[in-house]
């Protein structure tokens, strides 16, 4: 299932002096099965953009199309659609409310109209897939650690078995170890379930090795939209808008400038290591 | 969605009224409200009207903003007026079955209506021209003498300013939580009353949790900055009276004295307000 934004503009507080144009004429297609990164400086419109993907915000101008159909057309079942496009907000653990972990994860499926039994099955599957240990299922979500709470909250969205998963800064406030865990988890979900993933982050370094396509936003517009390697080759422009390429990119640029024959499009440490070894071996 | 709610209705503008010390405005509002209950005749009414519109003009706040406050109490005002019309004894004008409308009743109703309108307009003018923080500062300073009888003035003022500070935060938070639950397929709009009330649980529980978390964080942050209550505490921006504040006090007391004089010396019994 593909989602297309067609000439979407969005303005906050329209008709007042504080009118802000958060999105400016954005056209973007999210293809089936892609793993997309959405990066941009604070206030560049990332969060506003993703709220259009599942129809929580209605564009001031333009259309949001789901398989070619306008989702704001009369008669379109927006509620069912929202359960197909799972949106995990920033700090999702703040939305937990049920008495037990399992019941909280059931909330989505129950809203989809599943029976209690089905909902519990779906919730259990989701909780297992984010490696929440079975013995926590009957505990109160408020007793868990922050990292566990976040997993439970993500499971709450996954339980609806969405076809598209959108995550807004899922690693915010986690330690480096927790960050990698969450990102690895999202990657494996994307590969196993063949779902489309949109990952929002202000740190491109974090998501560089995970995504296939990187969309960079600047002041409400799409600034770059390409493979990570190609995006990072514009590292000077990225710096101007307050973003930076992975550190290895800079290293490789410097080495290349010093006359070492290394490629400059490495984005992970692993790749860089291989490339340097190869270059040194040749010397 | 929820962003449209305006709370703490400060209207930013640069005017002499905005710049006044909050204590002047608090005392002024109090005096004005008292003065509204002093007049019994047209002269007093005209004076109160002139004074109010003079202040509104000085404050540069659009009249439409000030009238907005009336919406909330309009029904109350209408009911008050009806009671006044129906149950005041005096010279009868209309008499239908058991309903008797008297000249005194109509008069009392009109005056009550005007008084309530001006009361709301006057107090709105204060809240529109003073930020909530300055307002609590002013109250704390005016109530300071009560500390002598061990009234927790500072604590109450601190609670008020914290509560005011939390309102926009909680509105934002509610908006976020609602969206998050809607993304999980929650439905707040359909169903009967009971179902709708139940659908509020996924919003209220996280909202309370978050309010308590924020309160805890704030308490910790205050302690980390050695906050220990009002005693010996100084202010970053202490309230100091300026020249304009003195002038404002003078104007206020002159107005108040004039209202009293009008009441005493111009107390004409029947004012042809309704062409009687």
Boltz contact constraints between the chains, C-beta under 6 A:
constraints:
  - contact:
      token1: [A, 56]
      token2: [B, 179]
      max_distance: 6.0
  - contact:
      token1: [A, 79]
      token2: [B, 185]
      max_distance: 6.0
  - contact:
      token1: [A, 82]
      token2: [B, 183]
      max_distance: 6.0
  - contact:
      token1: [A, 82]
      token2: [B, 185]
      max_distance: 6.0
  - contact:
      token1: [A, 83]
      token2: [B, 185]
      max_distance: 6.0
  - contact:
      token1: [A, 87]
      token2: [B, 183]
      max_distance: 6.0
  - contact:
      token1: [A, 89]
      token2: [B, 180]
      max_distance: 6.0
  - contact:
      token1: [A, 94]
      token2: [B, 206]
      max_distance: 6.0
  - contact:
      token1: [A, 94]
      token2: [B, 210]
      max_distance: 6.0
  - contact:
      token1: [A, 95]
      token2: [B, 177]
      max_distance: 6.0
  - contact:
      token1: [A, 95]
      token2: [B, 180]
      max_distance: 6.0
  - contact:
      token1: [A, 95]
      token2: [B, 206]
      max_distance: 6.0
  - contact:
      token1: [A, 97]
      token2: [B, 202]
      max_distance: 6.0
  - contact:
      token1: [A, 97]
      token2: [B, 205]
      max_distance: 6.0
  - contact:
      token1: [A, 97]
      token2: [B, 206]
      max_distance: 6.0
  - contact:
      token1: [A, 107]
      token2: [B, 184]
      max_distance: 6.0
  - contact:
      token1: [A, 108]
      token2: [B, 184]
      max_distance: 6.0
  - contact:
      token1: [A, 108]
      token2: [B, 185]
      max_distance: 6.0
  - contact:
      token1: [A, 111]
      token2: [B, 185]
      max_distance: 6.0
  - contact:
      token1: [A, 111]
      token2: [B, 186]
      max_distance: 6.0
  - contact:
      token1: [A, 112]
      token2: [B, 185]
      max_distance: 6.0
